[in-house]
Amino acid sequence: MATYDHEVTLINKTIDYDDLGNPIPSETKTTVLCQLGSIGRSEFYEASAQGLKPEIEFVIHAFEYSGESEIEFQGVLYTVIRTFRRDFEEIELTCERNIGQ
């Protein structure tokens, strides 16, 4: 049985527009429990060949994930570069550190 003993914040960014058509960015943050996974050697090198730098993997309950593209973990912002559905209940989120951090 997997243990979800870490907290991770899923960040959903959207852009709304006011009456004049000006963009108004907003974000919704949802904190969920996760387990940490590791990046496999072959996955790391395959991603690196495409210019990606996978650094960390989070496993969360699939029903809690709604396609968020950013994640915050221990004060560090990450971008989701790949998702993988393990089974009906779990999804893996492979992430790289945001460049601006």
TIVEXVO-980366 format. One record per atom (N, C-alpha, C): residue number from 1; residue in three letters; atom name; y, z, x. Coordinates in nm, 3 decimals. Example, Ala and Ser with C-alpha at 12.3 -4.5 7.8 and 13.67 -1.06 7.14 Angstrom:
TIVEXVO-980366
ATOM 1 Ala N -0.569 0.780 1.319
ATOM 1 Ala CA -0.450 0.780 1.230
ATOM 1 Ala C -0.330 0.780 1.320
ATOM 2 Ser N -0.225 0.708 1.285
ATOM 2 Ser CA -0.106 0.714 1.367
ATOM 2 Ser C 0.003 0.787 1.290
***
This chain:
TIVEXVO-980366
ATOM 1 Met N -0.118 0.000 0.084
ATOM 1 Met CA 0.000 0.000 0.000
ATOM 1 Met C 0.124 0.000 0.089
ATOM 2 Ala N 0.217 -0.088 0.060
ATOM 2 Ala CA 0.340 -0.098 0.138
ATOM 2 Ala C 0.432 0.021 0.111
ATOM 3 Thr N 0.500 0.062 0.215
ATOM 3 Thr CA 0.597 0.170 0.198
ATOM 3 Thr C 0.738 0.112 0.210
ATOM 4 Tyr N 0.817 0.140 0.113
ATOM 4 Tyr CA 0.956 0.094 0.110
ATOM 4 Tyr C 1.042 0.214 0.149
ATOM 5 Asp N 1.067 0.231 0.278
ATOM 5 Asp CA 1.136 0.350 0.324
ATOM 5 Asp C 1.270 0.321 0.390
ATOM 6 His N 1.326 0.203 0.367
ATOM 6 His CA 1.458 0.168 0.417
ATOM 6 His C 1.541 0.115 0.301
ATOM 7 Glu N 1.673 0.130 0.311
ATOM 7 Glu CA 1.763 0.074 0.211
ATOM 7 Glu C 1.831 -0.049 0.268
ATOM 8 Val N 1.844 -0.151 0.186
ATOM 8 Val CA 1.913 -0.273 0.224
ATOM 8 Val C 2.002 -0.311 0.106
ATOM 9 Thr N 2.118 -0.368 0.136
ATOM 9 Thr CA 2.211 -0.407 0.030
ATOM 9 Thr C 2.214 -0.559 0.019
ATOM 10 Leu N 2.179 -0.609 -0.099
ATOM 10 Leu CA 2.184 -0.752 -0.128
ATOM 10 Leu C 2.324 -0.785 -0.175
ATOM 11 Ile N 2.384 -0.892 -0.121
ATOM 11 Ile CA 2.521 -0.927 -0.154
ATOM 11 Ile C 2.524 -1.065 -0.218
ATOM 12 Asn N 2.572 -1.070 -0.341
ATOM 12 Asn CA 2.585 -1.195 -0.415
ATOM 12 Asn C 2.733 -1.231 -0.419
ATOM 13 Lys N 2.769 -1.343 -0.360
ATOM 13 Lys CA 2.908 -1.387 -0.357
ATOM 13 Lys C 2.928 -1.499 -0.459
ATOM 14 Thr N 3.036 -1.486 -0.536
ATOM 14 Thr CA 3.071 -1.588 -0.635
ATOM 14 Thr C 3.220 -1.618 -0.625
ATOM 15 Ile N 3.259 -1.732 -0.678
ATOM 15 Ile CA 3.400 -1.769 -0.684
ATOM 15 Ile C 3.433 -1.803 -0.828
ATOM 16 Asp N 3.528 -1.729 -0.882
ATOM 16 Asp CA 3.581 -1.757 -1.015
ATOM 16 Asp C 3.719 -1.819 -0.996
ATOM 17 Tyr N 3.773 -1.873 -1.105
ATOM 17 Tyr CA 3.905 -1.936 -1.097
ATOM 17 Tyr C 3.995 -1.877 -1.205
ATOM 18 Asp N 4.123 -1.856 -1.168
ATOM 18 Asp CA 4.218 -1.806 -1.267
ATOM 18 Asp C 4.269 -1.922 -1.352
ATOM 19 Asp N 4.366 -1.894 -1.439
ATOM 19 Asp CA 4.418 -1.996 -1.531
ATOM 19 Asp C 4.485 -2.113 -1.459
ATOM 20 Leu N 4.532 -2.089 -1.337
ATOM 20 Leu CA 4.599 -2.195 -1.261
ATOM 20 Leu C 4.502 -2.270 -1.170
ATOM 21 Gly N 4.376 -2.231 -1.170
ATOM 21 Gly CA 4.276 -2.297 -1.086
ATOM 21 Gly C 4.265 -2.240 -0.947
ATOM 22 Asn N 4.329 -2.126 -0.923
ATOM 22 Asn CA 4.318 -2.062 -0.792
ATOM 22 Asn C 4.184 -1.991 -0.780
ATOM 23 Pro N 4.116 -2.008 -0.666
ATOM 23 Pro CA 3.986 -1.942 -0.650
ATOM 23 Pro C 4.002 -1.791 -0.632
ATOM 24 Ile N 3.915 -1.717 -0.696
ATOM 24 Ile CA 3.913 -1.571 -0.684
ATOM 24 Ile C 3.772 -1.531 -0.642
ATOM 25 Pro N 3.753 -1.507 -0.511
ATOM 25 Pro CA 3.619 -1.468 -0.465
ATOM 25 Pro C 3.585 -1.325 -0.507
ATOM 26 Ser N 3.459 -1.304 -0.537
ATOM 26 Ser CA 3.412 -1.169 -0.568
ATOM 26 Ser C 3.269 -1.156 -0.517
ATOM 27 Glu N 3.229 -1.031 -0.500
ATOM 27 Glu CA 3.092 -1.008 -0.456
ATOM 27 Glu C 3.035 -0.889 -0.531
ATOM 28 Thr N 2.905 -0.898 -0.554
ATOM 28 Thr CA 2.832 -0.790 -0.619
ATOM 28 Thr C 2.729 -0.740 -0.519
ATOM 29 Lys N 2.726 -0.608 -0.500
ATOM 29 Lys CA 2.632 -0.549 -0.405
ATOM 29 Lys C 2.528 -0.468 -0.482
ATOM 30 Thr N 2.403 -0.488 -0.444
ATOM 30 Thr CA 2.292 -0.415 -0.504
ATOM 30 Thr C 2.207 -0.356 -0.393
ATOM 31 Thr N 2.191 -0.225 -0.392
ATOM 31 Thr CA 2.109 -0.160 -0.290
ATOM 31 Thr C 1.967 -0.142 -0.343
ATOM 32 Val N 1.870 -0.187 -0.262
ATOM 32 Val CA 1.729 -0.177 -0.299
ATOM 32 Val C 1.651 -0.119 -0.181
ATOM 33 Leu N 1.532 -0.074 -0.208
ATOM 33 Leu CA 1.443 -0.025 -0.102
ATOM 33 Leu C 1.364 -0.142 -0.045
ATOM 34 Cys N 1.334 -0.133 0.085
ATOM 34 Cys CA 1.262 -0.241 0.151
ATOM 34 Cys C 1.171 -0.184 0.259
ATOM 35 Gln N 1.086 -0.270 0.309
ATOM 35 Gln CA 1.014 -0.240 0.432
ATOM 35 Gln C 1.056 -0.344 0.534
ATOM 36 Leu N 1.054 -0.306 0.659
ATOM 36 Leu CA 1.093 -0.397 0.766
ATOM 36 Leu C 0.971 -0.473 0.815
ATOM 37 Gly N 0.990 -0.601 0.839
ATOM 37 Gly CA 0.885 -0.683 0.895
ATOM 37 Gly C 0.930 -0.735 1.031
ATOM 38 Ser N 0.842 -0.800 1.099
ATOM 38 Ser CA 0.879 -0.855 1.230
ATOM 38 Ser C 0.872 -1.007 1.226
ATOM 39 Ile N 0.948 -1.067 1.313
ATOM 39 Ile CA 0.951 -1.213 1.325
ATOM 39 Ile C 0.839 -1.253 1.421
ATOM 40 Gly N 0.752 -1.339 1.374
ATOM 40 Gly CA 0.642 -1.386 1.459
ATOM 40 Gly C 0.692 -1.477 1.570
ATOM 41 Arg N 0.620 -1.482 1.677
ATOM 41 Arg CA 0.659 -1.564 1.792
ATOM 41 Arg C 0.674 -1.711 1.755
ATOM 42 Ser N 0.576 -1.767 1.685
ATOM 42 Ser CA 0.584 -1.910 1.651
ATOM 42 Ser C 0.698 -1.936 1.553
ATOM 43 Glu N 0.719 -1.846 1.458
ATOM 43 Glu CA 0.829 -1.863 1.364
ATOM 43 Glu C 0.963 -1.858 1.437
ATOM 44 Phe N 0.975 -1.767 1.534
ATOM 44 Phe CA 1.098 -1.755 1.611
ATOM 44 Phe C 1.129 -1.885 1.685
ATOM 45 Tyr N 1.029 -1.941 1.755
ATOM 45 Tyr CA 1.053 -2.061 1.833
ATOM 45 Tyr C 1.076 -2.184 1.746
ATOM 46 Glu N 1.007 -2.194 1.633
ATOM 46 Glu CA 1.030 -2.305 1.542
ATOM 46 Glu C 1.171 -2.300 1.484
ATOM 47 Ala N 1.216 -2.182 1.447
ATOM 47 Ala CA 1.352 -2.167 1.393
ATOM 47 Ala C 1.456 -2.194 1.500
ATOM 48 Ser N 1.431 -2.148 1.622
ATOM 48 Ser CA 1.525 -2.170 1.732
ATOM 48 Ser C 1.544 -2.318 1.760
ATOM 49 Ala N 1.438 -2.395 1.746
ATOM 49 Ala CA 1.446 -2.539 1.767
ATOM 49 Ala C 1.538 -2.605 1.666
ATOM 50 Gln N 1.560 -2.540 1.552
ATOM 50 Gln CA 1.648 -2.593 1.447
ATOM 50 Gln C 1.785 -2.526 1.450
ATOM 51 Gly N 1.813 -2.450 1.555
ATOM 51 Gly CA 1.943 -2.387 1.568
ATOM 51 Gly C 1.957 -2.254 1.496
ATOM 52 Leu N 1.847 -2.199 1.444
ATOM 52 Leu CA 1.850 -2.071 1.375
ATOM 52 Leu C 1.804 -1.961 1.469
ATOM 53 Lys N 1.848 -1.840 1.441
ATOM 53 Lys CA 1.810 -1.726 1.526
ATOM 53 Lys C 1.758 -1.612 1.439
ATOM 54 Pro N 1.634 -1.625 1.390
ATOM 54 Pro CA 1.580 -1.517 1.307
ATOM 54 Pro C 1.572 -1.387 1.386
ATOM 55 Glu N 1.620 -1.280 1.325
ATOM 55 Glu CA 1.626 -1.154 1.397
ATOM 55 Glu C 1.549 -1.042 1.329
ATOM 56 Ile N 1.546 -1.045 1.196
ATOM 56 Ile CA 1.484 -0.935 1.122
ATOM 56 Ile C 1.428 -0.989 0.991
ATOM 57 Glu N 1.326 -0.920 0.942
ATOM 57 Glu CA 1.265 -0.959 0.816
ATOM 57 Glu C 1.259 -0.837 0.724
ATOM 58 Phe N 1.301 -0.857 0.601
ATOM 58 Phe CA 1.296 -0.752 0.500
ATOM 58 Phe C 1.195 -0.793 0.394
ATOM 59 Val N 1.115 -0.699 0.347
ATOM 59 Val CA 1.022 -0.723 0.237
ATOM 59 Val C 1.069 -0.636 0.121
ATOM 60 Ile N 1.097 -0.702 0.009
ATOM 60 Ile CA 1.143 -0.630 -0.110
ATOM 60 Ile C 1.061 -0.672 -0.230
ATOM 61 His N 1.078 -0.601 -0.341
ATOM 61 His CA 1.013 -0.642 -0.465
ATOM 61 His C 1.079 -0.772 -0.513
ATOM 62 Ala N 0.998 -0.868 -0.548
ATOM 62 Ala CA 1.048 -1.000 -0.584
ATOM 62 Ala C 1.143 -0.996 -0.705
ATOM 63 Phe N 1.118 -0.908 -0.799
ATOM 63 Phe CA 1.203 -0.903 -0.918
ATOM 63 Phe C 1.344 -0.854 -0.887
ATOM 64 Glu N 1.365 -0.794 -0.770
ATOM 64 Glu CA 1.497 -0.744 -0.732
ATOM 64 Glu C 1.582 -0.850 -0.661
ATOM 65 Tyr N 1.521 -0.962 -0.625
ATOM 65 Tyr CA 1.592 -1.067 -0.550
ATOM 65 Tyr C 1.636 -1.178 -0.644
ATOM 66 Ser N 1.766 -1.209 -0.638
ATOM 66 Ser CA 1.821 -1.314 -0.726
ATOM 66 Ser C 1.889 -1.424 -0.646
ATOM 67 Gly N 1.835 -1.454 -0.529
ATOM 67 Gly CA 1.889 -1.563 -0.449
ATOM 67 Gly C 2.010 -1.526 -0.364
ATOM 68 Glu N 2.034 -1.397 -0.342
ATOM 68 Glu CA 2.146 -1.356 -0.259
ATOM 68 Glu C 2.134 -1.417 -0.119
ATOM 69 Ser N 2.248 -1.457 -0.063
ATOM 69 Ser CA 2.245 -1.522 0.068
ATOM 69 Ser C 2.286 -1.430 0.182
ATOM 70 Glu N 2.338 -1.312 0.149
ATOM 70 Glu CA 2.376 -1.218 0.253
ATOM 70 Glu C 2.315 -1.080 0.225
ATOM 71 Ile N 2.290 -1.009 0.335
ATOM 71 Ile CA 2.229 -0.876 0.327
ATOM 71 Ile C 2.299 -0.786 0.427
ATOM 72 Glu N 2.319 -0.661 0.389
ATOM 72 Glu CA 2.374 -0.563 0.481
ATOM 72 Glu C 2.268 -0.456 0.506
ATOM 73 Phe N 2.244 -0.428 0.634
ATOM 73 Phe CA 2.145 -0.329 0.672
ATOM 73 Phe C 2.199 -0.248 0.789
ATOM 74 Gln N 2.210 -0.120 0.771
ATOM 74 Gln CA 2.260 -0.028 0.872
ATOM 74 Gln C 2.394 -0.074 0.930
ATOM 75 Gly N 2.483 -0.118 0.841
ATOM 75 Gly CA 2.618 -0.157 0.881
ATOM 75 Gly C 2.630 -0.295 0.941
ATOM 76 Val N 2.520 -0.371 0.947
ATOM 76 Val CA 2.522 -0.505 1.005
ATOM 76 Val C 2.500 -0.606 0.893
ATOM 77 Leu N 2.579 -0.714 0.895
ATOM 77 Leu CA 2.569 -0.819 0.795
ATOM 77 Leu C 2.477 -0.929 0.844
ATOM 78 Tyr N 2.382 -0.970 0.759
ATOM 78 Tyr CA 2.285 -1.074 0.793
ATOM 78 Tyr C 2.293 -1.186 0.689
ATOM 79 Thr N 2.252 -1.305 0.730
ATOM 79 Thr CA 2.240 -1.420 0.642
ATOM 79 Thr C 2.092 -1.449 0.622
ATOM 80 Val N 2.052 -1.472 0.498
ATOM 80 Val CA 1.913 -1.507 0.468
ATOM 80 Val C 1.893 -1.653 0.508
ATOM 81 Ile N 1.796 -1.678 0.597
ATOM 81 Ile CA 1.769 -1.815 0.641
ATOM 81 Ile C 1.637 -1.868 0.586
ATOM 82 Arg N 1.553 -1.778 0.532
ATOM 82 Arg CA 1.426 -1.823 0.474
ATOM 82 Arg C 1.373 -1.715 0.382
ATOM 83 Thr N 1.314 -1.758 0.274
ATOM 83 Thr CA 1.243 -1.666 0.185
ATOM 83 Thr C 1.098 -1.711 0.176
ATOM 84 Phe N 1.010 -1.615 0.158
ATOM 84 Phe CA 0.868 -1.646 0.143
ATOM 84 Phe C 0.808 -1.549 0.042
ATOM 85 Arg N 0.752 -1.604 -0.062
ATOM 85 Arg CA 0.690 -1.521 -0.166
ATOM 85 Arg C 0.551 -1.483 -0.120
ATOM 86 Arg N 0.531 -1.355 -0.084
ATOM 86 Arg CA 0.401 -1.307 -0.039
ATOM 86 Arg C 0.299 -1.311 -0.150
ATOM 87 Asp N 0.339 -1.262 -0.266
ATOM 87 Asp CA 0.254 -1.259 -0.384
ATOM 87 Asp C 0.345 -1.238 -0.504
ATOM 88 Phe N 0.288 -1.200 -0.617
ATOM 88 Phe CA 0.366 -1.182 -0.738
ATOM 88 Phe C 0.471 -1.072 -0.724
ATOM 89 Glu N 0.442 -0.970 -0.642
ATOM 89 Glu CA 0.530 -0.853 -0.636
ATOM 89 Glu C 0.627 -0.851 -0.519
ATOM 90 Glu N 0.598 -0.920 -0.410
ATOM 90 Glu CA 0.680 -0.908 -0.289
ATOM 90 Glu C 0.734 -1.041 -0.241
ATOM 91 Ile N 0.854 -1.033 -0.180
ATOM 91 Ile CA 0.914 -1.150 -0.117
ATOM 91 Ile C 0.968 -1.109 0.019
ATOM 92 Glu N 0.950 -1.196 0.119
ATOM 92 Glu CA 1.001 -1.172 0.254
ATOM 92 Glu C 1.134 -1.245 0.267
ATOM 93 Leu N 1.232 -1.178 0.324
ATOM 93 Leu CA 1.362 -1.238 0.352
ATOM 93 Leu C 1.382 -1.239 0.502
ATOM 94 Thr N 1.375 -1.355 0.563
ATOM 94 Thr CA 1.397 -1.368 0.707
ATOM 94 Thr C 1.547 -1.392 0.728
ATOM 95 Cys N 1.606 -1.311 0.816
ATOM 95 Cys CA 1.751 -1.312 0.829
ATOM 95 Cys C 1.796 -1.324 0.974
ATOM 96 Glu N 1.918 -1.376 0.990
ATOM 96 Glu CA 1.984 -1.377 1.120
ATOM 96 Glu C 2.117 -1.306 1.106
ATOM 97 Arg N 2.162 -1.249 1.215
ATOM 97 Arg CA 2.289 -1.174 1.217
ATOM 97 Arg C 2.404 -1.272 1.195
ATOM 98 Asn N 2.500 -1.232 1.113
ATOM 98 Asn CA 2.619 -1.314 1.093
ATOM 98 Asn C 2.696 -1.324 1.223
ATOM 99 Ile N 2.745 -1.442 1.255
ATOM 99 Ile CA 2.815 -1.468 1.380
ATOM 99 Ile C 2.940 -1.381 1.394
ATOM 100 Gly N 3.013 -1.360 1.287
ATOM 100 Gly CA 3.139 -1.285 1.293
ATOM 100 Gly C 3.123 -1.137 1.313
ATOM 101 Gln N 3.003 -1.086 1.321
ATOM 101 Gln CA 2.979 -0.942 1.334
ATOM 101 Gln C 2.982 -0.898 1.476
***
